[in-house]
Amino acid sequence: MYNSLVQADGLVGASVVAAVVAAVVAAVVASVVAAVVAAVVVVVVAAVVAAVVAAVVASVVAAVVAAVVASVVAAVVAAVVAAVVASVVAAVVAAVVASVVASVAAVVGGLDIGV
């Protein structure tokens, strides 16, 4: 009987050890899996954030460049229009003045002042 008790005690001890080893292995595996999943999530989130930031920066740069180009084009067009208008106005004023001077000269030249 003693022999069978020792054998039974040995079997109980072995099953306890096996249960503890299984629990430790399960805990280690769960910890490793959790660490790997956390690392993958961090990498994926970082990649998504980098892509979003790059898209936003590209959009902002494109908008700024478009605004600057539009402003420069508007300024150049305004300067060209102002120069053309000033040139046309100067030409018209010169023609009117020349015509008035010629008319006055003709009138004065046609007068018999008797000088």
C-alpha positions as CSV (number, residue, x, y, z in Angstrom):
1,M,0.0,0.0,0.0
2,Y,2.8,2.3,0.8
3,N,4.3,1.8,-2.6
4,S,1.0,2.7,-4.3
5,L,0.7,5.8,-2.2
6,V,4.2,6.9,-3.2
7,Q,3.4,6.2,-6.8
8,A,0.1,8.2,-6.5
9,D,1.9,11.1,-4.8
10,G,4.5,11.1,-7.6
11,L,1.8,11.2,-10.2
12,V,0.1,14.1,-8.4
13,G,3.4,15.9,-8.1
14,A,4.2,15.4,-11.8
15,S,0.7,16.7,-12.9
16,V,1.2,19.8,-10.7
17,V,4.6,20.4,-12.3
18,A,3.1,19.9,-15.7
19,A,0.3,22.3,-14.9
20,V,2.7,25.0,-13.6
21,V,5.0,24.5,-16.7
22,A,2.0,24.8,-19.0
23,A,0.8,28.0,-17.2
24,V,4.2,29.5,-17.4
25,V,4.6,28.7,-21.1
26,A,1.1,30.1,-21.8
27,A,2.0,33.3,-19.9
28,V,5.3,33.7,-21.8
29,V,3.7,33.0,-25.2
30,A,0.8,35.5,-24.4
31,S,3.4,38.1,-23.3
32,V,5.5,37.6,-26.4
33,V,2.4,37.8,-28.7
34,A,1.2,40.9,-26.9
35,A,4.6,42.6,-27.3
36,V,4.7,41.6,-31.0
37,V,1.2,42.9,-31.6
38,A,2.0,46.1,-29.8
39,A,5.1,46.7,-31.9
40,V,3.2,46.0,-35.1
41,V,0.5,48.4,-34.1
42,V,3.1,51.1,-33.3
43,V,4.7,50.6,-36.7
44,V,1.4,50.7,-38.5
45,V,0.2,53.8,-36.6
46,A,3.5,55.6,-37.2
47,A,3.3,54.8,-41.0
48,V,-0.3,56.0,-41.2
49,V,0.6,59.2,-39.3
50,A,3.6,59.8,-41.5
51,A,1.5,59.3,-44.6
52,V,-1.2,61.7,-43.3
53,V,1.3,64.3,-42.3
54,A,3.0,64.0,-45.7
55,A,-0.3,64.4,-47.5
56,V,-1.3,67.5,-45.4
57,V,2.1,69.1,-45.9
58,A,2.0,68.5,-49.7
59,S,-1.5,69.9,-49.8
60,V,-0.5,73.0,-47.8
61,V,2.6,73.5,-49.9
62,A,0.5,73.2,-53.1
63,A,-2.0,75.7,-51.8
64,V,0.7,78.2,-50.8
65,V,2.5,77.8,-54.2
66,A,-0.8,78.3,-56.0
67,A,-1.6,81.4,-54.0
68,V,1.9,82.9,-54.5
69,V,1.7,82.2,-58.3
70,A,-1.7,83.7,-58.5
71,S,-0.6,86.8,-56.6
72,V,2.5,87.2,-58.8
73,V,0.5,86.8,-62.0
74,A,-2.1,89.3,-60.7
75,A,0.6,91.8,-59.9
76,V,2.3,91.4,-63.3
77,V,-1.0,91.7,-65.1
78,A,-1.9,94.8,-63.1
79,A,1.5,96.4,-63.8
80,V,1.3,95.6,-67.6
81,V,-2.3,97.0,-67.7
82,A,-1.3,100.1,-65.8
83,A,1.7,100.7,-68.2
84,V,-0.5,100.2,-71.3
85,V,-3.2,102.5,-69.9
86,A,-0.6,105.2,-69.0
87,S,1.0,104.9,-72.5
88,V,-2.4,105.2,-74.2
89,V,-3.4,108.1,-72.0
90,A,-0.1,109.9,-72.7
91,A,-0.5,109.4,-76.4
92,V,-4.1,110.7,-76.4
93,V,-3.1,113.7,-74.3
94,A,-0.2,114.5,-76.6
95,A,-2.4,114.2,-79.7
96,V,-5.1,116.4,-78.1
97,V,-2.5,119.0,-77.0
98,A,-0.8,119.0,-80.5
99,S,-4.2,119.4,-82.1
100,V,-5.2,122.3,-79.9
101,V,-1.8,124.0,-80.4
102,A,-2.1,123.5,-84.2
103,S,-5.7,124.9,-84.1
104,V,-4.6,127.9,-82.0
105,A,-1.6,128.5,-84.3
106,A,-3.9,128.4,-87.3
107,V,-6.3,130.8,-85.8
108,V,-3.6,133.1,-84.7
109,G,-1.8,132.8,-88.0
110,G,-5.0,133.7,-89.8
111,L,-5.6,136.8,-87.8
112,D,-4.5,140.0,-89.4
113,I,-3.2,141.8,-86.3
114,G,-1.4,144.5,-88.3
115,V,1.8,144.2,-86.3
